[in-house]
Amino acid sequence: MAGWGWMCLRAYLWLFLLVMVFFAVPLAGGRGRRPGREGSRMARRQAPTAQPLLITGDTPPFSPGPDNVTGPPTRTGFTFASTASNKVKYRVVLVENKPFIIKTRSENNKTVYDGFCMDILKGLAEELRFDYTLYEVPDGNFGLLTKNGSWDGMIREVIDGRADFTLGPLTISSQREAAVDFTKPYMDYGNGLVMKKPAAERPNLFAFLLPFQIRVWMSIIAALFAVGFLLWATSRIRYTLGVGDLENDNDNNFTLKNSLWFSYWSIVRKGGEPAPRAIHTRLLGGFWWLFSLIVMATYTANLTAFLTVKRLETPIRSLEDLVHQSTVEFGTVRGNFLYNFFREQKGSENVFDRIWYALETQPDMLVDNQTEGVERTRRGNYAYIGEYPALEYEVRHDEGCQLMMVGNPFMTRGYGIATKRGSSLSKTLSVGILRLQEKGKITQLREKWWNNRGCSLFGRPPKTGAEGLGLDTFFGVFVVLICGAVLACLVSVLEILYYKCCKRKSMMTGTTTELEKLMVDTEADKLARTTLKCLEEGSLQLVIRKAGDNHLVGNNVPISISRESLHKENDKID
């Protein structure tokens, strides 16, 4: 019996333990329960696979309530929000800044936002499956730390919980990172300098003279006259003294007029007469030709550069040039990130320190916003320092293409989206930004909003096809040609008038002796022609008689002299 009783007692104890385990597990909420494979399959079968889940941060005050929460929380501070029917809606604060946020009015007078950041927001909403509402920051600021230690602008909106995240070109900085959380940067940027293009030069009438300075031109002309005079002087001295080969050398041909002409046609590379034959003229001419070759080759190369390359000259090419001049004023937005950066560089003894000194001593150079800075730059005599992407957009889309970028970007930073401190929303948005970057969508959006709209970025006019040089470039050459033609015609007219009037009058009013001499010469020529004609016909015979002798020579035989013999005798006398 004792054995039977002990067996019954053990049975009751096991039954009691089973009952306790059976009821204790449900009371513990299923803790420690390990479902089998069938249970896992059932759980997966019941999960909403057709509805992707989105990890979001703490439920914002403007997002839907717990009705859209599906499933129990798996981690503190995270909820899985379904995006199939009830998407989480976030409230986004923004500030207008072209081309990131562009505000326009629709036909029904509703506010419409567009721009680079709006396209990114649409891409994030599509990738992460959420909805959003937009509103502008009341004070119009991005977010600066005031003197009393509080934040303004979009940073204040996020800190106070009125917005879930920001949208716009918000720079990631250490101060802002201490107050809010930032996503991965969606764009890296630098800061730049924008100025008004220098006024285009007026057409220069004598643009062909630009390759050489006036002193060079005067030196070349002086050398031309000096060589011509030296050539004439040496040739005249040699010819007078009878030095050299009188039959071969042509020193007598190098008159002053011919010598100057030789110098001119040599330098313009055109042949002429007389050609140098003597040793001294060849030496002088050879060195003059070498000089002319170098001068004309240099002139041709520089003329090509001056006529085909139209360069815009500006005295400012960098920040260093900007701070070392006092003609052009410069500034940035009062109280923005760049302003604070320059202020922090005080005492560093670099270019940024000198910029801050100028801004501190002349506060009127600062502007309230970028629009004011660009407009002041467009009016001239002012350079605006700002963020490179915004300035690039302003330059490329400027009406009249009056603006230009100067120098290279400096101080590279990044734009990001700010969320509330400690919120997991920043990580979620960072994942979406990385997805857009990996797909190349952000690069496509940048090309879309920063493409060239007809204005050059650095001041050089865009090429519009094959363009030749205008008439204004060569107008001075035509003027010189016209002046030469007019001068030639005037000299010809004066020469004709001189020979027709002045010289004939001098001949008519000449002295009696000159007239008589002219008449005697004329009668002698007439008599000589008549005598030769008679001798040739034989109607006249020439008799040679000795002086003081009345008898004819040669037994008084008449001697006939023909014209040929007379000409031969005349040649011997000459």
C-alpha positions in Angstrom: 0.0 0.0 0.0 2.9 2.3 0.9 4.3 1.8 -2.6 0.9 2.4 -4.2 0.4 5.6 -2.2 3.9 7.0 -3.1 3.2 6.5 -6.8 -0.2 8.3 -6.5 1.5 11.2 -4.7 4.1 11.5 -7.4 1.4 11.5 -10.0 -0.4 14.3 -8.3 2.8 16.4 -8.0 3.5 16.0 -11.7 0.0 16.9 -12.6 0.2 20.0 -10.4 3.4 21.1 -12.0 2.0 20.7 -15.5 -1.1 22.8 -14.5 1.1 25.5 -13.0 3.3 25.7 -16.1 0.2 25.7 -18.4 -1.3 28.7 -16.6 1.9 30.6 -15.8 3.1 31.0 -19.4 0.1 33.0 -20.7 0.2 35.1 -17.6 3.8 36.1 -18.5 2.6 37.4 -21.8 4.1 34.6 -23.8 7.6 35.3 -22.4 10.0 32.5 -23.0 7.7 30.8 -25.4 9.4 29.4 -28.4 7.0 28.7 -31.2 7.7 25.8 -33.5 8.2 26.0 -37.2 4.5 25.8 -37.9 3.9 28.8 -35.7 6.7 30.7 -37.5 5.1 29.9 -40.8 1.7 31.1 -39.6 3.2 34.3 -38.2 4.9 35.1 -41.5 1.7 34.2 -43.4 -0.2 36.7 -41.3 2.3 39.5 -41.7 1.4 42.3 -44.1 4.0 41.6 -46.8 2.1 43.8 -49.4 2.6 46.8 -47.2 6.2 47.9 -46.7 7.1 49.2 -43.3 8.9 52.5 -42.5 11.0 53.1 -39.5 10.0 56.5 -38.2 11.0 58.5 -35.2 8.8 59.6 -32.3 5.3 60.3 -33.5 5.4 64.0 -34.3 2.6 66.3 -33.2 1.3 66.8 -36.8 1.5 63.1 -37.8 -1.4 60.6 -37.6 -2.2 59.1 -34.2 -1.7 55.5 -33.1 -4.4 54.2 -35.5 -1.7 53.9 -38.2 0.7 52.0 -36.0 0.9 48.4 -37.1 2.4 45.7 -34.7 4.0 46.1 -31.4 7.1 48.2 -30.9 10.4 46.3 -31.3 12.7 49.0 -30.0 12.2 51.9 -27.7 11.5 55.1 -29.7 10.7 53.4 -33.0 7.4 52.5 -34.6 6.7 50.7 -37.8 4.3 52.8 -39.8 2.4 51.3 -42.7 2.6 53.3 -45.9 0.0 51.4 -47.9 -3.1 53.3 -46.8 -2.2 55.6 -44.0 1.2 57.2 -44.6 3.0 59.2 -41.9 2.7 62.9 -42.7 5.6 65.2 -41.6 5.5 68.9 -41.3 8.4 70.5 -43.2 9.7 74.0 -42.7 11.5 75.8 -45.5 12.8 79.2 -46.6 12.8 80.5 -50.1 16.3 80.5 -51.7 16.8 80.1 -55.5 17.3 77.5 -56.9 16.8 75.4 -53.9 13.3 76.7 -53.0 11.5 78.7 -55.6 8.1 80.1 -54.6 5.5 81.0 -57.3 1.8 81.6 -57.6 -0.5 79.4 -59.5 -3.4 80.5 -61.7 -5.8 80.1 -58.8 -3.6 82.2 -56.6 -2.2 79.3 -54.6 1.4 79.1 -53.4 3.5 76.6 -55.4 7.0 75.6 -54.3 9.6 74.3 -56.8 13.3 73.9 -56.9 16.2 71.6 -56.3 15.4 70.8 -52.7 11.7 70.3 -53.6 12.7 67.6 -56.1 14.9 66.0 -53.5 11.9 66.0 -51.0 9.7 64.4 -53.6 12.3 61.7 -54.2 12.6 61.0 -50.5 8.9 60.8 -50.1 8.8 58.3 -53.0 11.7 56.2 -51.6 10.6 56.2 -47.9 6.8 56.4 -48.6 5.6 59.3 -46.5 3.5 62.4 -47.0 4.4 66.0 -46.0 3.0 69.5 -45.5 5.1 72.6 -46.1 5.2 76.0 -44.5 7.7 78.9 -44.5 9.7 79.9 -41.5 8.1 83.1 -40.1 11.3 85.1 -39.7 12.8 84.0 -43.0 16.1 82.9 -41.4 18.0 79.6 -41.7 19.0 79.4 -38.1 21.5 81.5 -36.2 22.5 81.5 -32.6 21.5 84.8 -31.1 23.3 86.7 -28.3 21.0 85.4 -25.6 21.9 81.8 -26.5 18.7 80.9 -28.3 18.2 79.9 -32.0 16.1 81.5 -34.6 14.9 80.5 -38.1 14.3 76.9 -39.2 16.5 75.6 -36.3 14.1 77.1 -33.8 11.1 75.5 -35.5 12.7 72.1 -35.3 13.8 72.5 -31.6 10.3 73.6 -30.5 8.7 70.7 -32.4 6.7 72.8 -34.8 8.5 71.1 -37.7 9.7 67.6 -38.1 12.6 68.5 -40.4 14.0 71.4 -42.5 14.2 71.9 -46.2 16.7 74.2 -48.0 20.4 75.0 -48.3 21.1 74.6 -44.5 24.8 74.4 -43.8 26.0 71.7 -41.4 28.0 73.3 -38.7 29.3 72.3 -35.2 27.0 74.9 -33.5 23.9 73.6 -35.3 24.9 70.0 -34.8 24.9 70.6 -31.0 21.3 71.8 -31.2 19.8 69.5 -33.8 20.6 66.3 -35.7 21.6 66.5 -39.4 21.3 63.9 -42.1 24.1 63.0 -44.5 24.9 66.0 -46.7 23.0 65.9 -50.0 25.3 68.4 -51.6 28.9 69.6 -51.0 29.6 73.2 -51.8 32.1 76.0 -51.5 31.9 79.7 -51.1 32.7 82.1 -54.0 32.8 85.7 -55.2 30.6 87.3 -57.8 31.2 90.6 -59.5 29.8 92.6 -62.4 31.5 92.0 -65.7 33.8 94.9 -66.8 32.3 97.0 -69.5 33.1 95.9 -73.0 35.8 97.9 -74.7 34.7 100.3 -77.4 35.8 99.5 -80.9 39.4 100.8 -81.3 39.9 102.5 -84.6 43.6 101.6 -84.7 43.4 98.1 -83.2 46.1 96.9 -85.5 48.6 99.0 -83.6 47.8 97.3 -80.3 50.5 94.6 -80.5 53.2 97.1 -79.9 53.4 100.0 -77.5 53.8 103.5 -78.9 57.4 103.6 -77.9 58.1 100.5 -79.9 56.4 102.0 -82.9 58.4 105.2 -82.6 61.6 103.2 -82.3 60.9 101.1 -85.4 60.2 104.3 -87.4 63.3 105.9 -86.2 65.3 102.8 -87.1 63.8 102.9 -90.6 64.9 106.5 -91.2 68.3 105.9 -89.6 69.1 102.9 -91.9 68.0 104.8 -95.0 70.1 107.8 -94.2 73.1 105.7 -93.3 72.8 103.8 -96.6 72.7 107.0 -98.6 75.6 108.6 -96.7 78.0 105.7 -97.1 77.1 105.2 -100.8 77.5 108.9 -101.6 80.9 109.0 -99.9 82.2 105.9 -101.7 80.9 107.2 -105.0 82.5 110.6 -104.5 85.9 109.1 -103.5 85.7 106.5 -106.3 86.1 103.6 -103.9 85.0 100.1 -105.0 84.2 98.6 -108.3 82.8 101.4 -110.4 81.4 99.1 -113.0 79.6 96.7 -110.7 78.8 98.7 -107.6 75.7 100.9 -107.8 76.4 103.4 -105.1 75.3 106.3 -107.4 71.8 104.8 -107.5 71.4 105.0 -103.7 70.1 108.5 -103.5 68.4 109.7 -100.3 65.0 108.9 -101.8 66.0 105.5 -103.0 67.6 104.7 -99.7 64.5 105.5 -97.7 62.4 103.5 -100.1 64.8 100.5 -99.7 64.3 100.7 -95.9 60.5 100.7 -96.3 60.0 97.9 -98.8 62.5 95.7 -96.8 60.5 96.0 -93.6 57.1 95.2 -95.3 58.7 92.3 -97.1 58.3 93.6 -100.7 61.0 93.7 -103.3 62.1 96.9 -105.0 65.0 98.8 -106.6 67.8 99.5 -106.3 69.2 96.2 -105.0 72.4 96.3 -102.9 75.6 95.3 -104.7 78.5 96.8 -102.8 79.8 95.0 -99.7 78.7 97.7 -97.2 75.2 98.0 -98.7 74.8 94.2 -98.5 76.0 94.0 -94.9 73.7 96.8 -93.8 70.8 95.5 -95.9 71.3 91.9 -94.5 71.1 93.0 -90.9 68.2 95.3 -91.6 66.3 92.3 -93.2 67.0 90.2 -90.1 65.7 93.0 -87.9 62.6 93.3 -90.1 62.0 89.6 -90.0 61.9 89.5 -86.2 59.8 92.6 -85.9 57.2 91.4 -88.5 57.0 87.9 -87.0 56.4 89.3 -83.5 53.8 91.7 -84.8 51.9 89.0 -86.7 51.8 86.7 -83.7 50.6 89.4 -81.3 48.1 90.8 -83.9 46.5 87.3 -84.2 46.1 87.2 -80.4 44.7 90.6 -80.1 42.2 90.2 -82.9 40.9 86.7 -82.2 41.0 86.5 -78.4 38.7 89.0 -76.7 39.7 88.8 -73.0 37.9 90.5 -70.2 40.5 92.1 -68.0 39.6 92.5 -64.3 41.9 93.6 -61.6 40.3 91.2 -59.1 40.9 87.4 -59.6 40.8 86.1 -56.0 40.1 87.0 -52.4 43.7 88.2 -52.0 43.3 90.7 -54.8 40.0 91.8 -53.2 41.5 92.7 -49.9 44.5 94.4 -51.4 42.5 97.0 -53.3 40.3 99.9 -52.2 38.3 100.6 -55.3 35.7 97.9 -55.2 33.6 97.3 -52.0 32.7 93.8 -50.9 30.5 92.1 -48.3 28.2 89.3 -47.4 24.9 88.7 -45.6 24.8 90.2 -42.1 24.8 87.4 -39.5 24.9 84.4 -41.9 27.3 81.5 -41.7 30.0 83.2 -43.7 29.7 86.3 -41.5 30.3 84.2 -38.4 33.2 82.4 -40.0 35.0 85.6 -40.9 34.4 86.9 -37.3 36.0 83.7 -35.9 39.1 84.3 -38.0 39.9 87.6 -36.2 43.5 87.7 -35.3 44.5 84.8 -37.5 46.4 87.2 -39.8 45.2 85.5 -43.0 43.0 86.7 -45.9 39.8 86.0 -43.9 41.1 88.1 -41.0 41.6 91.0 -43.4 38.1 90.5 -44.8 36.6 90.6 -41.3 38.6 93.8 -40.6 37.1 95.5 -43.6 33.5 94.3 -42.7 33.9 95.4 -39.1 35.2 98.9 -40.0 32.7 99.4 -42.8 29.4 97.7 -41.8 27.6 99.5 -44.6 29.1 96.9 -47.0 27.0 94.1 -45.4 23.6 93.3 -46.9 20.4 91.7 -45.4 20.0 88.9 -47.9 21.4 87.4 -51.0 19.0 89.1 -53.3 20.1 92.5 -52.0 23.8 91.5 -52.5 23.3 90.3 -56.0 21.4 93.5 -56.9 24.1 95.6 -55.4 26.7 93.7 -57.4 24.7 94.2 -60.6 24.8 98.0 -60.1 28.6 97.8 -60.1 31.6 98.6 -57.9 30.7 95.9 -55.5 31.6 92.2 -55.0 29.3 89.8 -53.1 30.7 86.8 -51.2 28.3 84.0 -50.8 27.6 80.3 -51.3 28.8 79.0 -54.6 25.7 77.1 -55.8 23.4 80.0 -55.2 25.8 82.4 -56.9 26.3 80.1 -59.8 22.6 79.9 -60.4 22.3 83.8 -60.3 25.1 84.2 -62.8 23.8 81.6 -65.3 20.3 83.0 -65.1 21.1 86.7 -65.0 19.3 88.9 -67.5 21.8 90.6 -69.7 24.6 88.3 -68.5 26.1 91.1 -66.4 27.6 89.0 -63.6 30.6 86.7 -63.4 32.2 84.4 -60.9 35.7 85.3 -59.7 38.4 82.9 -58.4 37.9 79.4 -57.1 35.5 78.1 -54.4 36.9 78.2 -50.8 36.0 76.5 -47.6 34.0 73.4 -48.7 31.0 72.6 -46.6 27.8 70.5 -46.9 24.0 71.0 -47.0 21.9 68.7 -44.9 18.4 68.2 -43.4 18.0 69.1 -39.7 15.7 67.1 -37.4 15.0 67.2 -33.7 17.8 66.3 -31.4 17.8 62.5 -30.6 15.2 61.7 -33.2 15.8 58.6 -35.4 14.2 60.5 -38.4 17.6 61.9 -39.4 18.9 58.3 -39.9 15.9 57.4 -41.9 16.3 60.4 -44.2 20.0 59.8 -44.5 19.2 56.3 -45.9 16.9 57.9 -48.4 19.5 60.5 -49.4 22.1 57.8 -50.0 19.6 55.9 -52.1 19.0 58.9 -54.3 22.8 59.5 -54.6 23.4 55.9 -55.6 20.7 56.0 -58.2 22.3 59.3 -59.6 19.1 61.3 -59.2 20.7 64.1 -57.2 23.3 64.5 -60.0 20.6 64.7 -62.6 18.7 67.3 -60.5 21.8 69.4 -60.2 22.2 69.4 -64.0 18.6 70.3 -64.3 18.8 73.4 -62.1 22.3 74.6 -62.8 22.5 74.0 -66.5 23.8 76.8 -68.7 20.9 79.2 -69.7 23.1 81.3 -72.0 25.3 83.2 -69.6 28.9 82.3 -69.1 30.1 81.6 -65.5 33.5 83.3 -65.7 32.8 86.2 -68.0 33.8 84.7 -71.3 31.0 85.0 -73.9 29.5 81.6 -74.9 30.4 80.4 -78.4 27.6 80.6 -80.9 29.3 78.8 -83.8 31.8 80.0 -86.3 32.2 83.7 -85.8 34.5 85.9 -87.7 36.0 89.2 -86.8 33.8 92.2 -87.2 34.4 95.3 -89.4 35.1 97.4 -86.3 38.3 95.4 -85.8 39.7 96.3 -89.3 38.1 99.7 -89.7 41.3 101.4 -88.8 43.2 99.6 -91.6 40.6 100.7 -94.1 41.0 104.3 -92.8 44.8 104.1 -93.4 44.2 102.8 -96.9 41.7 105.5 -97.8 44.0 108.2 -96.4 46.9 106.8 -98.5 44.7 106.8 -101.7 43.5 110.4 -101.0 47.1 111.5 -100.4 48.3 109.9 -103.7 45.5 111.6 -105.6 46.3 114.9 -104.0 50.0 114.7 -104.9 49.2 113.7 -108.4 46.9 116.7 -108.9 49.5 119.1 -107.4 52.2 117.7 -109.6 50.0 118.2 -112.7 49.1 121.8 -111.7 52.8 122.5 -111.0 54.0 121.3 -114.4 51.0 122.8 -116.3 51.0 126.2 -114.7 54.1 127.1 -112.7 56.8 125.6 -114.9 55.3 126.9 -118.2 55.1 130.3 -116.7 58.7 130.2 -115.6 59.7 129.2 -119.1 57.7 132.1 -120.7 59.1 134.6 -118.3 62.7 133.4 -118.5 65.7 135.7 -119.4 66.4 136.8 -122.9 69.7 135.0 -122.9 68.0 131.7 -122.1 65.4 132.3 -124.8 68.1 133.3 -127.4 70.1 130.3 -126.4 67.1 128.1 -126.8 66.4 129.6 -130.2 70.0 129.2 -131.3 70.0 125.6 -130.2 66.8 125.2 -132.1 68.2 126.7 -135.4 71.4 124.7 -135.0 69.5 121.5 -134.8 67.5 122.5 -137.8 70.6 123.3 -139.8 72.3 120.1 -138.8 69.3 118.0 -139.9 69.2 119.8 -143.2 72.9 119.4 -143.8 72.8 115.7 -143.1 69.9 115.2 -145.4 71.6 117.0 -148.3 74.9 115.1 -147.7 72.9 111.8 -147.8 71.2 112.7 -151.1 74.5 113.9 -152.6 73.2 117.3 -153.4 75.8 118.8 -151.1 79.5 118.1 -151.1 82.0 118.9 -148.3 85.3 120.3 -149.5 88.3 120.2 -147.1 90.8 123.0 -147.5 93.9 123.8 -145.4 94.1 127.0 -143.6 95.8 129.7 -145.8 95.7 127.5 -148.8 93.5 128.2 -151.8 94.0 124.8 -153.3 91.8 121.9 -152.7 93.1 118.8 -150.9 93.5 115.8 -153.0 93.8 117.5 -156.4 90.7 119.4 -155.7 88.6 116.3 -155.4 85.3 116.8 -153.5 84.8 114.5 -150.5 81.3 113.3 -149.7 80.6 112.5 -146.1 77.7 110.2 -145.3 75.5 110.3 -142.2 77.0 107.1 -140.9 80.5 108.5 -140.9 79.3 111.7 -139.3 77.6 109.7 -136.5 80.8 107.7 -135.9 82.9 110.8 -135.6 80.3 112.2 -133.2 80.6 109.1 -131.1 84.4 109.3 -130.9 84.1 112.9 -129.7 81.7 111.9 -127.0 
